[in-house]
Each structure stands twice: as C-alpha cells, then as structure tokens.
Amino acid sequence: MHNDSMETLLLRHYGSTAPTPPRLEQQLIASVRHEVVLRQQQEYTAARIRAYRMSRRRVIKLVAMGSAGFGMLLSYPRTGS
C-alpha cells in the first residue's frame, strides 16, 4: 500500500462527486483510538520484558526452544510454488 492520504484514497474509491461515507469520522476516530490502545499495550509489554530479570539458564533455554522451532519451520515442506 502506498502512503496515500485519506483524501486521495476516498477520491480514488468514491470519486469527486460522491458523498462522504456514513459515519466515516466516527469509524476513523474509533480506529485511531484502537491503534493507540494496541500501541500502549505493546509498549507496556516491552517495558515489562525489559524490566524482567532472567537467569542465564532461562535465556539459554528460551534461545534453544526458539531455534528448534525456527528449524522446524525451515524444514517444513513447502507446497505450491
């Protein structure tokens, strides 16, 4: 998706003479508020992870589990193309 402005996208979709979609402003406001809440949750989670102290043993275990899972994904047979 290109970095088109909202006005450009609306003009492209509806044309210059079409009316504004009903409740567009309310839907945009709700969408922005939802994105803000998601961003706050992500920042909170990241802050908690940064503040959480882990032992070396726990870190090695997590890295090993992640590597094993990643290895399984790489070895999974692909279909299609």
SULLINVEN-V967618 format. One record per residue. RES is the residue in one letter. SS is DSSP state (2 for helix, 1 for strand, 0 for the rest). PHI is phi in radians with two decimals (none if undefined). OMEGA is omega in degrees with one decimal (none if undefined). Layout:
RES,SS,PHI,OMEGA / RES,SS,PHI,OMEGA
This chain:
M,0,none,179.8 / H,0,-1.39,178.3 / N,0,-1.55,178.3 / D,0,-1.36,176.9 / S,0,-1.29,179.5 / M,2,-1.05,-180.0 / E,2,-1.09,179.7 / T,2,-1.10,179.6 / L,2,-1.12,179.2 / L,2,-1.15,178.2 / L,2,-1.10,-179.8 / R,2,-1.13,-176.0 / H,2,-1.41,-172.4 / Y,2,-1.83,-176.2 / G,0,1.51,-173.9 / S,0,-1.39,-177.2 / T,0,-1.77,-177.3 / A,0,-1.32,177.5 / P,0,-1.27,176.7 / T,0,-1.15,178.8 / P,0,-0.99,-178.9 / P,0,-1.11,177.2 / R,0,1.01,-178.7 / L,2,-1.07,-178.3 / E,2,-1.08,179.0 / Q,2,-1.11,179.4 / Q,2,-1.16,178.5 / L,2,-1.15,179.4 / I,2,-1.10,178.9 / A,2,-1.10,179.5 / S,2,-1.13,179.5 / V,2,-1.13,178.7 / R,2,-1.09,178.2 / H,2,-1.11,178.1 / E,2,-1.10,178.3 / V,2,-1.12,179.5 / V,2,-1.11,178.2 / L,2,-1.07,179.4 / R,2,-1.10,178.7 / Q,2,-1.10,178.2 / Q,2,-1.12,179.0 / Q,2,-1.13,179.0 / E,2,-1.13,178.9 / Y,2,-1.11,179.2 / T,2,-1.11,179.3 / A,2,-1.10,178.7 / A,2,-1.13,177.9 / R,2,-1.12,179.7 / I,2,-1.14,179.0 / R,2,-1.12,-177.3 / A,2,-1.41,-177.0 / Y,0,-1.34,179.5 / R,0,-1.56,179.4 / M,0,-2.10,175.2 / S,0,-1.33,177.6 / R,2,-1.05,-179.9 / R,2,-1.06,179.9 / R,2,-1.14,179.1 / V,2,-1.09,-179.4 / I,2,-1.09,179.4 / K,2,-1.11,179.1 / L,2,-1.13,178.6 / V,2,-1.12,179.7 / A,2,-1.12,179.1 / M,2,-1.14,178.7 / G,2,-1.13,179.2 / S,2,-1.15,179.1 / A,2,-1.13,178.7 / G,2,-1.14,178.8 / F,2,-1.16,177.5 / G,2,-1.10,178.1 / M,2,-1.15,178.6 / L,2,-1.14,-179.7 / L,2,-1.19,-177.8 / S,2,-1.54,-179.4 / Y,0,-1.19,-177.1 / P,0,-1.16,179.8 / R,0,-1.62,176.8 / T,0,-2.14,177.0 / G,0,1.75,-176.1 / S,0,-1.26,none
